[in-house]
Amino acid sequence: MQHTQRKLKNRPTSDVRDDAKPVVIHLVNDDTIHAADHETRNGWVIVYRFTTTGIDKKVPRESVLFIDRVNDDGDDEPSRNGGEDSW
């Protein structure tokens, strides 16, 4: 497996708070996933853990309705109008 992860992925998110992009991932089955960081790659949304290093889970992209970024004040900011998180 080729590793193309950013440096952030190798450390706990709390160590590099300024680089993390916390999100709320909304799934087609009405579930939500709160993630410290994420990325989309090869048809998957890869969810990273809040407190430890590594991948928490991988979700098939077709199972994701949309992804909301979490602002510094804790409010969700919909990202459905463009960018990598809109499909």
Secondary structure, 3 states (H helix, E strand, C coil): CCCCCCHHHHCCHHHHCCCCCCEEEEECCCCEEEECEEEEECCEEEEECCCCCCEEEEEEHHHEEEEEEECCCCCEEECCCCCCCCC
